[in-house]
Amino acid sequence: MRAPHQDARLVLLVAVGGALGTAARYGVSGVVAPAASGFPTATLLENVIGSLLLGVLAETLVRRGAESPRGRLLRLGLGTGALGGFTTFSSLAIELERLLAAGAAGVAGLYAAASLALGLGAAVAGIRLGARLARPRAGGPAGAGS
């Protein structure tokens, strides 16, 4: 079996997922206006939603056991690709730098703290939700329908 980065089909899957995730992030950024203080609301929202969804995806896949070919496609296409394109550490870093350069240290501190706390909280909530979704249903074996 070839490593994922050597399989052109998997690389294409990640690229397509990334393009879709980036397009979704662009859409959110176009709808959610920054606060008057310059607080980057859209990026915070994108990263928190992405953290939640990555938590759900990761926990759901882990609870299925050993990675299957379908699980690999989901992990790479949705996780690395779409959610990797939707979330954005680089925008967070640039926005923090711009806030600090503009002398808005308080807003920058609040943004950094909110990003960390809300992102971590969303990831934990996603993991819990993924665990709940992956529980075996009454009358069926664990992982049925995988």
QUIDA-V660884 format. One record per residue. N is the residue number from 1. NEAR is the number of other C-alpha atoms within 12 Angstrom. Layout:
BEGIN
n=<N:N>
near=<NEAR:NEAR>
END
This chain:
BEGIN
n=<1:2:3:4:5:6:7:8:9:10:11:12:13:14:15:16:17:18:19:20:21:22:23:24:25:26:27:28:29:30:31:32:33:34:35:36:37:38:39:40:41:42:43:44:45:46:47:48:49:50:51:52:53:54:55:56:57:58:59:60:61:62:63:64:65:66:67:68:69:70:71:72:73:74:75:76:77:78:79:80:81:82:83:84:85:86:87:88:89:90:91:92:93:94:95:96:97:98:99:100:101:102:103:104:105:106:107:108:109:110:111:112:113:114:115:116:117:118:119:120:121:122:123:124:125:126:127:128:129:130:131:132:133:134:135:136:137:138:139:140:141:142:143:144:145:146>
near=<7:10:11:20:15:11:14:13:17:26:21:20:26:31:25:24:28:27:24:25:30:27:22:26:31:22:17:24:24:15:15:18:19:18:14:9:18:24:30:33:30:32:41:39:30:39:40:34:33:41:34:31:35:41:33:31:38:36:29:32:32:24:26:26:17:14:19:16:16:17:24:27:25:27:32:34:32:35:36:34:31:32:40:34:32:39:40:32:24:15:26:31:19:18:30:30:21:20:25:21:14:15:15:19:20:18:27:28:20:23:35:30:18:24:37:20:18:25:32:23:23:29:28:25:26:29:27:24:22:26:24:18:22:28:22:18:13:8:8:11:13:18:22:15:11:20>
END
